[in-house]
Amino acid sequence: MGLKEIQVKVLDNDLEKAMRILKKKIQNDGLFKRLKLKKSYEKPSEYKRRKQREALRRQRIAAAKAARYRR
């Protein structure tokens, strides 16, 4: 995965709002999740299981979206 540049502009010296926006952007980018996974060692079997769960979740979301548009 390549690194993406994340920028947040501070308007009217409202630092709290800028920090909330930055946190949201980082969360949507998945950086927090990647950092949490890299914090400790993950066994290969756990890695495979996690990847499989993520794939199933993506499939369920895609199926739900497809069902919603069929109506």
mmCIF file as gemmi writes it, N, C-alpha and C atoms, coordinates in Angstrom:
data_model
loop_
_atom_site.group_PDB
_atom_site.id
_atom_site.type_symbol
_atom_site.label_atom_id
_atom_site.label_alt_id
_atom_site.label_comp_id
_atom_site.label_asym_id
_atom_site.label_entity_id
_atom_site.label_seq_id
_atom_site.pdbx_PDB_ins_code
_atom_site.Cartn_x
_atom_site.Cartn_y
_atom_site.Cartn_z
_atom_site.occupancy
_atom_site.B_iso_or_equiv
_atom_site.pdbx_formal_charge
_atom_site.auth_seq_id
_atom_site.auth_asym_id
_atom_site.pdbx_PDB_model_num
ATOM 1 N N . MET Axp A 1 ? 0.838 -1.18 0 1 0 ? 1 A 1
ATOM 2 C CA . MET Axp A 1 ? 0 0 0 1 0 ? 1 A 1
ATOM 3 C C . MET Axp A 1 ? 0.876 1.233 0 1 0 ? 1 A 1
ATOM 4 N N . GLY Axp A 2 ? 0.558 2.151 -0.887 1 0 ? 2 A 1
ATOM 5 C CA . GLY Axp A 2 ? 1.307 3.392 -0.929 1 0 ? 2 A 1
ATOM 6 C C . GLY Axp A 2 ? 0.795 4.373 0.109 1 0 ? 2 A 1
ATOM 7 N N . LEU Axp A 3 ? 1.668 5.275 0.451 1 0 ? 3 A 1
ATOM 8 C CA . LEU Axp A 3 ? 1.275 6.294 1.417 1 0 ? 3 A 1
ATOM 9 C C . LEU Axp A 3 ? 0.515 7.395 0.697 1 0 ? 3 A 1
ATOM 10 N N . LYS Axp A 4 ? -0.502 7.892 1.36 1 0 ? 4 A 1
ATOM 11 C CA . LYS Axp A 4 ? -1.339 8.933 0.805 1 0 ? 4 A 1
ATOM 12 C C . LYS Axp A 4 ? -1.146 10.193 1.635 1 0 ? 4 A 1
ATOM 13 N N . GLU Axp A 5 ? -1.072 11.323 0.985 1 0 ? 5 A 1
ATOM 14 C CA . GLU Axp A 5 ? -0.909 12.571 1.71 1 0 ? 5 A 1
ATOM 15 C C . GLU Axp A 5 ? -2.266 13.03 2.237 1 0 ? 5 A 1
ATOM 16 N N . ILE Axp A 6 ? -2.321 13.304 3.527 1 0 ? 6 A 1
ATOM 17 C CA . ILE Axp A 6 ? -3.552 13.754 4.157 1 0 ? 6 A 1
ATOM 18 C C . ILE Axp A 6 ? -3.337 15.185 4.621 1 0 ? 6 A 1
ATOM 19 N N . GLN Axp A 7 ? -4.192 16.087 4.168 1 0 ? 7 A 1
ATOM 20 C CA . GLN Axp A 7 ? -4.088 17.487 4.545 1 0 ? 7 A 1
ATOM 21 C C . GLN Axp A 7 ? -5.388 17.962 5.155 1 0 ? 7 A 1
ATOM 22 N N . VAL Axp A 8 ? -5.253 18.825 6.149 1 0 ? 8 A 1
ATOM 23 C CA . VAL Axp A 8 ? -6.408 19.441 6.784 1 0 ? 8 A 1
ATOM 24 C C . VAL Axp A 8 ? -6.093 20.922 6.947 1 0 ? 8 A 1
ATOM 25 N N . LYS Axp A 9 ? -6.989 21.777 6.504 1 0 ? 9 A 1
ATOM 26 C CA . LYS Axp A 9 ? -6.795 23.215 6.658 1 0 ? 9 A 1
ATOM 27 C C . LYS Axp A 9 ? -7.459 23.685 7.942 1 0 ? 9 A 1
ATOM 28 N N . VAL Axp A 10 ? -6.755 24.52 8.677 1 0 ? 10 A 1
ATOM 29 C CA . VAL Axp A 10 ? -7.285 25.087 9.908 1 0 ? 10 A 1
ATOM 30 C C . VAL Axp A 10 ? -7.906 26.432 9.568 1 0 ? 10 A 1
ATOM 31 N N . LEU Axp A 11 ? -9.213 26.531 9.772 1 0 ? 11 A 1
ATOM 32 C CA . LEU Axp A 11 ? -9.927 27.774 9.481 1 0 ? 11 A 1
ATOM 33 C C . LEU Axp A 11 ? -10.282 28.478 10.78 1 0 ? 11 A 1
ATOM 34 N N . ASP Axp A 12 ? -10.089 29.767 10.818 1 0 ? 12 A 1
ATOM 35 C CA . ASP Axp A 12 ? -10.455 30.599 11.972 1 0 ? 12 A 1
ATOM 36 C C . ASP Axp A 12 ? -9.813 30.106 13.272 1 0 ? 12 A 1
ATOM 37 N N . ASN Axp A 13 ? -8.595 29.595 13.195 1 0 ? 13 A 1
ATOM 38 C CA . ASN Axp A 13 ? -7.872 29.083 14.373 1 0 ? 13 A 1
ATOM 39 C C . ASN Axp A 13 ? -8.671 28.058 15.168 1 0 ? 13 A 1
ATOM 40 N N . ASP Axp A 14 ? -9.537 27.306 14.49 1 0 ? 14 A 1
ATOM 41 C CA . ASP Axp A 14 ? -10.341 26.281 15.155 1 0 ? 14 A 1
ATOM 42 C C . ASP Axp A 14 ? -9.584 24.956 15.089 1 0 ? 14 A 1
ATOM 43 N N . LEU Axp A 15 ? -8.646 24.787 16.015 1 0 ? 15 A 1
ATOM 44 C CA . LEU Axp A 15 ? -7.785 23.609 16.023 1 0 ? 15 A 1
ATOM 45 C C . LEU Axp A 15 ? -8.542 22.331 16.372 1 0 ? 15 A 1
ATOM 46 N N . GLU Axp A 16 ? -9.514 22.415 17.288 1 0 ? 16 A 1
ATOM 47 C CA . GLU Axp A 16 ? -10.277 21.225 17.682 1 0 ? 16 A 1
ATOM 48 C C . GLU Axp A 16 ? -11.022 20.635 16.489 1 0 ? 16 A 1
ATOM 49 N N . LYS Axp A 17 ? -11.636 21.502 15.693 1 0 ? 17 A 1
ATOM 50 C CA . LYS Axp A 17 ? -12.38 21.024 14.519 1 0 ? 17 A 1
ATOM 51 C C . LYS Axp A 17 ? -11.419 20.39 13.508 1 0 ? 17 A 1
ATOM 52 N N . ALA Axp A 18 ? -10.254 21.017 13.32 1 0 ? 18 A 1
ATOM 53 C CA . ALA Axp A 18 ? -9.263 20.479 12.393 1 0 ? 18 A 1
ATOM 54 C C . ALA Axp A 18 ? -8.767 19.109 12.873 1 0 ? 18 A 1
ATOM 55 N N . MET Axp A 19 ? -8.567 18.955 14.176 1 0 ? 19 A 1
ATOM 56 C CA . MET Axp A 19 ? -8.125 17.668 14.715 1 0 ? 19 A 1
ATOM 57 C C . MET Axp A 19 ? -9.19 16.59 14.523 1 0 ? 19 A 1
ATOM 58 N N . ARG Axp A 20 ? -10.459 16.945 14.71 1 0 ? 20 A 1
ATOM 59 C CA . ARG Axp A 20 ? -11.539 15.972 14.482 1 0 ? 20 A 1
ATOM 60 C C . ARG Axp A 20 ? -11.57 15.538 13.027 1 0 ? 20 A 1
ATOM 61 N N . ILE Axp A 21 ? -11.404 16.503 12.118 1 0 ? 21 A 1
ATOM 62 C CA . ILE Axp A 21 ? -11.412 16.186 10.687 1 0 ? 21 A 1
ATOM 63 C C . ILE Axp A 21 ? -10.227 15.294 10.336 1 0 ? 21 A 1
ATOM 64 N N . LEU Axp A 22 ? -9.046 15.609 10.893 1 0 ? 22 A 1
ATOM 65 C CA . LEU Axp A 22 ? -7.853 14.802 10.64 1 0 ? 22 A 1
ATOM 66 C C . LEU Axp A 22 ? -8.034 13.375 11.149 1 0 ? 22 A 1
ATOM 67 N N . LYS Axp A 23 ? -8.568 13.246 12.354 1 0 ? 23 A 1
ATOM 68 C CA . LYS Axp A 23 ? -8.781 11.91 12.918 1 0 ? 23 A 1
ATOM 69 C C . LYS Axp A 23 ? -9.738 11.104 12.049 1 0 ? 23 A 1
ATOM 70 N N . LYS Axp A 24 ? -10.791 11.753 11.562 1 0 ? 24 A 1
ATOM 71 C CA . LYS Axp A 24 ? -11.774 11.082 10.699 1 0 ? 24 A 1
ATOM 72 C C . LYS Axp A 24 ? -11.124 10.626 9.39 1 0 ? 24 A 1
ATOM 73 N N . LYS Axp A 25 ? -10.297 11.499 8.802 1 0 ? 25 A 1
ATOM 74 C CA . LYS Axp A 25 ? -9.627 11.142 7.551 1 0 ? 25 A 1
ATOM 75 C C . LYS Axp A 25 ? -8.666 9.971 7.75 1 0 ? 25 A 1
ATOM 76 N N . ILE Axp A 26 ? -7.925 9.994 8.86 1 0 ? 26 A 1
ATOM 77 C CA . ILE Axp A 26 ? -6.987 8.9 9.145 1 0 ? 26 A 1
ATOM 78 C C . ILE Axp A 26 ? -7.752 7.603 9.371 1 0 ? 26 A 1
ATOM 79 N N . GLN Axp A 27 ? -8.885 7.695 10.079 1 0 ? 27 A 1
ATOM 80 C CA . GLN Axp A 27 ? -9.682 6.503 10.342 1 0 ? 27 A 1
ATOM 81 C C . GLN Axp A 27 ? -10.255 5.936 9.042 1 0 ? 27 A 1
ATOM 82 N N . ASN Axp A 28 ? -10.756 6.804 8.173 1 0 ? 28 A 1
ATOM 83 C CA . ASN Axp A 28 ? -11.314 6.339 6.897 1 0 ? 28 A 1
ATOM 84 C C . ASN Axp A 28 ? -10.232 5.745 6.001 1 0 ? 28 A 1
ATOM 85 N N . ASP Axp A 29 ? -9.014 6.233 6.117 1 0 ? 29 A 1
ATOM 86 C CA . ASP Axp A 29 ? -7.906 5.726 5.325 1 0 ? 29 A 1
ATOM 87 C C . ASP Axp A 29 ? -7.453 4.344 5.808 1 0 ? 29 A 1
ATOM 88 N N . GLY Axp A 30 ? -7.767 4.01 7.059 1 0 ? 30 A 1
ATOM 89 C CA . GLY Axp A 30 ? -7.394 2.711 7.598 1 0 ? 30 A 1
ATOM 90 C C . GLY Axp A 30 ? -6.034 2.702 8.273 1 0 ? 30 A 1
ATOM 91 N N . LEU Axp A 31 ? -5.485 3.881 8.506 1 0 ? 31 A 1
ATOM 92 C CA . LEU Axp A 31 ? -4.161 3.961 9.107 1 0 ? 31 A 1
ATOM 93 C C . LEU Axp A 31 ? -4.159 3.441 10.537 1 0 ? 31 A 1
ATOM 94 N N . PHE Axp A 32 ? -5.161 3.776 11.325 1 0 ? 32 A 1
ATOM 95 C CA . PHE Axp A 32 ? -5.243 3.297 12.7 1 0 ? 32 A 1
ATOM 96 C C . PHE Axp A 32 ? -5.258 1.773 12.745 1 0 ? 32 A 1
ATOM 97 N N . LYS Axp A 33 ? -6.015 1.183 11.847 1 0 ? 33 A 1
ATOM 98 C CA . LYS Axp A 33 ? -6.126 -0.275 11.807 1 0 ? 33 A 1
ATOM 99 C C . LYS Axp A 33 ? -4.782 -0.913 11.46 1 0 ? 33 A 1
ATOM 100 N N . ARG Axp A 34 ? -4.085 -0.332 10.475 1 0 ? 34 A 1
ATOM 101 C CA . ARG Axp A 34 ? -2.778 -0.867 10.081 1 0 ? 34 A 1
ATOM 102 C C . ARG Axp A 34 ? -1.763 -0.739 11.213 1 0 ? 34 A 1
ATOM 103 N N . LEU Axp A 35 ? -1.782 0.392 11.906 1 0 ? 35 A 1
ATOM 104 C CA . LEU Axp A 35 ? -0.851 0.584 13.02 1 0 ? 35 A 1
ATOM 105 C C . LEU Axp A 35 ? -1.126 -0.417 14.132 1 0 ? 35 A 1
ATOM 106 N N . LYS Axp A 36 ? -2.395 -0.661 14.412 1 0 ? 36 A 1
ATOM 107 C CA . LYS Axp A 36 ? -2.757 -1.613 15.461 1 0 ? 36 A 1
ATOM 108 C C . LYS Axp A 36 ? -2.282 -3.024 15.092 1 0 ? 36 A 1
ATOM 109 N N . LEU Axp A 37 ? -2.417 -3.397 13.82 1 0 ? 37 A 1
ATOM 110 C CA . LEU Axp A 37 ? -1.993 -4.73 13.387 1 0 ? 37 A 1
ATOM 111 C C . LEU Axp A 37 ? -0.475 -4.876 13.43 1 0 ? 37 A 1
ATOM 112 N N . LYS Axp A 38 ? 0.253 -3.819 13.137 1 0 ? 38 A 1
ATOM 113 C CA . LYS Axp A 38 ? 1.71 -3.872 13.11 1 0 ? 38 A 1
ATOM 114 C C . LYS Axp A 38 ? 2.319 -3.812 14.505 1 0 ? 38 A 1
ATOM 115 N N . LYS Axp A 39 ? 1.506 -3.475 15.498 1 0 ? 39 A 1
ATOM 116 C CA . LYS Axp A 39 ? 2.006 -3.319 16.861 1 0 ? 39 A 1
ATOM 117 C C . LYS Axp A 39 ? 2.543 -4.632 17.423 1 0 ? 39 A 1
ATOM 118 N N . SER Axp A 40 ? 1.901 -5.73 17.097 1 0 ? 40 A 1
ATOM 119 C CA . SER Axp A 40 ? 2.316 -7.016 17.633 1 0 ? 40 A 1
ATOM 120 C C . SER Axp A 40 ? 2.354 -8.06 16.513 1 0 ? 40 A 1
ATOM 121 N N . TYR Axp A 41 ? 3.025 -9.152 16.796 1 0 ? 41 A 1
ATOM 122 C CA . TYR Axp A 41 ? 3.171 -10.232 15.825 1 0 ? 41 A 1
ATOM 123 C C . TYR Axp A 41 ? 1.834 -10.953 15.634 1 0 ? 41 A 1
ATOM 124 N N . GLU Axp A 42 ? 1.553 -11.268 14.388 1 0 ? 42 A 1
ATOM 125 C CA . GLU Axp A 42 ? 0.333 -12.012 14.065 1 0 ? 42 A 1
ATOM 126 C C . GLU Axp A 42 ? 0.748 -13.336 13.418 1 0 ? 42 A 1
ATOM 127 N N . LYS Axp A 43 ? 0.309 -14.431 14.021 1 0 ? 43 A 1
ATOM 128 C CA . LYS Axp A 43 ? 0.657 -15.738 13.478 1 0 ? 43 A 1
ATOM 129 C C . LYS Axp A 43 ? 0.079 -15.881 12.068 1 0 ? 43 A 1
ATOM 130 N N . PRO Axp A 44 ? 0.734 -16.658 11.216 1 0 ? 44 A 1
ATOM 131 C CA . PRO Axp A 44 ? 0.227 -16.837 9.856 1 0 ? 44 A 1
ATOM 132 C C . PRO Axp A 44 ? -1.208 -17.373 9.809 1 0 ? 44 A 1
ATOM 133 N N . SER Axp A 45 ? -1.557 -18.267 10.742 1 0 ? 45 A 1
ATOM 134 C CA . SER Axp A 45 ? -2.922 -18.803 10.748 1 0 ? 45 A 1
ATOM 135 C C . SER Axp A 45 ? -3.926 -17.713 11.117 1 0 ? 45 A 1
ATOM 136 N N . GLU Axp A 46 ? -3.545 -16.832 12.063 1 0 ? 46 A 1
ATOM 137 C CA . GLU Axp A 46 ? -4.427 -15.722 12.435 1 0 ? 46 A 1
ATOM 138 C C . GLU Axp A 46 ? -4.568 -14.743 11.278 1 0 ? 46 A 1
ATOM 139 N N . TYR Axp A 47 ? -3.456 -14.514 10.564 1 0 ? 47 A 1
ATOM 140 C CA . TYR Axp A 47 ? -3.469 -13.621 9.411 1 0 ? 47 A 1
ATOM 141 C C . TYR Axp A 47 ? -4.442 -14.129 8.346 1 0 ? 47 A 1
ATOM 142 N N . LYS Axp A 48 ? -4.366 -15.43 8.044 1 0 ? 48 A 1
ATOM 143 C CA . LYS Axp A 48 ? -5.259 -16.024 7.042 1 0 ? 48 A 1
ATOM 144 C C . LYS Axp A 48 ? -6.72 -15.92 7.464 1 0 ? 48 A 1
ATOM 145 N N . ARG Axp A 49 ? -6.973 -16.206 8.765 1 0 ? 49 A 1
ATOM 146 C CA . ARG Axp A 49 ? -8.345 -16.128 9.272 1 0 ? 49 A 1
ATOM 147 C C . ARG Axp A 49 ? -8.889 -14.707 9.199 1 0 ? 49 A 1
ATOM 148 N N . ARG Axp A 50 ? -8.047 -13.729 9.557 1 0 ? 50 A 1
ATOM 149 C CA . ARG Axp A 50 ? -8.482 -12.329 9.516 1 0 ? 50 A 1
ATOM 150 C C . ARG Axp A 50 ? -8.771 -11.896 8.083 1 0 ? 50 A 1
ATOM 151 N N . LYS Axp A 51 ? -7.896 -12.267 7.165 1 0 ? 51 A 1
ATOM 152 C CA . LYS Axp A 51 ? -8.105 -11.927 5.759 1 0 ? 51 A 1
ATOM 153 C C . LYS Axp A 51 ? -9.397 -12.561 5.237 1 0 ? 51 A 1
ATOM 154 N N . GLN Axp A 52 ? -9.672 -13.798 5.65 1 0 ? 52 A 1
ATOM 155 C CA . GLN Axp A 52 ? -10.889 -14.48 5.216 1 0 ? 52 A 1
ATOM 156 C C . GLN Axp A 52 ? -12.125 -13.775 5.764 1 0 ? 52 A 1
ATOM 157 N N . ARG Axp A 53 ? -12.073 -13.372 7.048 1 0 ? 53 A 1
ATOM 158 C CA . ARG Axp A 53 ? -13.199 -12.638 7.65 1 0 ? 53 A 1
ATOM 159 C C . ARG Axp A 53 ? -13.426 -11.313 6.938 1 0 ? 53 A 1
ATOM 160 N N . GLU Axp A 54 ? -12.34 -10.607 6.61 1 0 ? 54 A 1
ATOM 161 C CA . GLU Axp A 54 ? -12.47 -9.334 5.902 1 0 ? 54 A 1
ATOM 162 C C . GLU Axp A 54 ? -13.087 -9.533 4.521 1 0 ? 54 A 1
ATOM 163 N N . ALA Axp A 55 ? -12.688 -10.603 3.83 1 0 ? 55 A 1
ATOM 164 C CA . ALA Axp A 55 ? -13.235 -10.881 2.507 1 0 ? 55 A 1
ATOM 165 C C . ALA Axp A 55 ? -14.727 -11.196 2.602 1 0 ? 55 A 1
ATOM 166 N N . LEU Axp A 56 ? -15.118 -11.994 3.61 1 0 ? 56 A 1
ATOM 167 C CA . LEU Axp A 56 ? -16.535 -12.312 3.791 1 0 ? 56 A 1
ATOM 168 C C . LEU Axp A 56 ? -17.351 -11.052 4.088 1 0 ? 56 A 1
ATOM 169 N N . ARG Axp A 57 ? -16.777 -10.176 4.896 1 0 ? 57 A 1
ATOM 170 C CA . ARG Axp A 57 ? -17.466 -8.921 5.226 1 0 ? 57 A 1
ATOM 171 C C . ARG Axp A 57 ? -17.662 -8.076 3.965 1 0 ? 57 A 1
ATOM 172 N N . ARG Axp A 58 ? -16.616 -7.983 3.133 1 0 ? 58 A 1
ATOM 173 C CA . ARG Axp A 58 ? -16.739 -7.226 1.877 1 0 ? 58 A 1
ATOM 174 C C . ARG Axp A 58 ? -17.8 -7.834 0.975 1 0 ? 58 A 1
ATOM 175 N N . GLN Axp A 59 ? -17.862 -9.176 0.923 1 0 ? 59 A 1
ATOM 176 C CA . GLN Axp A 59 ? -18.865 -9.846 0.095 1 0 ? 59 A 1
ATOM 177 C C . GLN Axp A 59 ? -20.271 -9.566 0.604 1 0 ? 59 A 1
ATOM 178 N N . ARG Axp A 60 ? -20.464 -9.616 1.936 1 0 ? 60 A 1
ATOM 179 C CA . ARG Axp A 60 ? -21.784 -9.33 2.5 1 0 ? 60 A 1
ATOM 180 C C . ARG Axp A 60 ? -22.219 -7.9 2.206 1 0 ? 60 A 1
ATOM 181 N N . ILE Axp A 61 ? -21.292 -6.962 2.328 1 0 ? 61 A 1
ATOM 182 C CA . ILE Axp A 61 ? -21.613 -5.56 2.05 1 0 ? 61 A 1
ATOM 183 C C . ILE Axp A 61 ? -21.974 -5.385 0.585 1 0 ? 61 A 1
ATOM 184 N N . ALA Axp A 62 ? -21.205 -6.007 -0.315 1 0 ? 62 A 1
ATOM 185 C CA . ALA Axp A 62 ? -21.477 -5.915 -1.749 1 0 ? 62 A 1
ATOM 186 C C . ALA Axp A 62 ? -22.832 -6.537 -2.086 1 0 ? 62 A 1
ATOM 187 N N . ALA Axp A 63 ? -23.144 -7.674 -1.449 1 0 ? 63 A 1
ATOM 188 C CA . ALA Axp A 63 ? -24.43 -8.332 -1.705 1 0 ? 63 A 1
ATOM 189 C C . ALA Axp A 63 ? -25.583 -7.474 -1.2 1 0 ? 63 A 1
ATOM 190 N N . ALA Axp A 64 ? -25.407 -6.834 -0.059 1 0 ? 64 A 1
ATOM 191 C CA . ALA Axp A 64 ? -26.457 -5.973 0.488 1 0 ? 64 A 1
ATOM 192 C C . ALA Axp A 64 ? -26.685 -4.775 -0.415 1 0 ? 64 A 1
ATOM 193 N N . LYS Axp A 65 ? -25.6 -4.202 -0.945 1 0 ? 65 A 1
ATOM 194 C CA . LYS Axp A 65 ? -25.734 -3.062 -1.865 1 0 ? 65 A 1
ATOM 195 C C . LYS Axp A 65 ? -26.432 -3.497 -3.145 1 0 ? 65 A 1
ATOM 196 N N . ALA Axp A 66 ? -26.062 -4.672 -3.662 1 0 ? 66 A 1
ATOM 197 C CA . ALA Axp A 66 ? -26.666 -5.169 -4.886 1 0 ? 66 A 1
ATOM 198 C C . ALA Axp A 66 ? -28.152 -5.426 -4.684 1 0 ? 66 A 1
ATOM 199 N N . ALA Axp A 67 ? -28.521 -5.969 -3.529 1 0 ? 67 A 1
ATOM 200 C CA . ALA Axp A 67 ? -29.927 -6.24 -3.227 1 0 ? 67 A 1
ATOM 201 C C . ALA Axp A 67 ? -30.708 -4.936 -3.102 1 0 ? 67 A 1
ATOM 202 N N . ARG Axp A 68 ? -30.066 -3.932 -2.546 1 0 ? 68 A 1
ATOM 203 C CA . ARG Axp A 68 ? -30.745 -2.652 -2.375 1 0 ? 68 A 1
ATOM 204 C C . ARG Axp A 68 ? -31.041 -1.998 -3.724 1 0 ? 68 A 1
ATOM 205 N N . TYR Axp A 69 ? -30.128 -2.163 -4.701 1 0 ? 69 A 1
ATOM 206 C CA . TYR Axp A 69 ? -30.32 -1.535 -6.011 1 0 ? 69 A 1
ATOM 207 C C . TYR Axp A 69 ? -31.25 -2.343 -6.909 1 0 ? 69 A 1
ATOM 208 N N . ARG Axp A 70 ? -31.501 -3.608 -6.577 1 0 ? 70 A 1
ATOM 209 C CA . ARG Axp A 70 ? -32.402 -4.427 -7.388 1 0 ? 70 A 1
ATOM 210 C C . ARG Axp A 70 ? -33.86 -4.05 -7.219 1 0 ? 70 A 1
ATOM 211 N N . ARG Axp A 71 ? -34.166 -3.423 -6.104 1 0 ? 71 A 1
ATOM 212 C CA . ARG Axp A 71 ? -35.572 -3.092 -5.825 1 0 ? 71 A 1
ATOM 213 C C . ARG Axp A 71 ? -36.146 -2.105 -6.779 1 0 ? 71 A 1
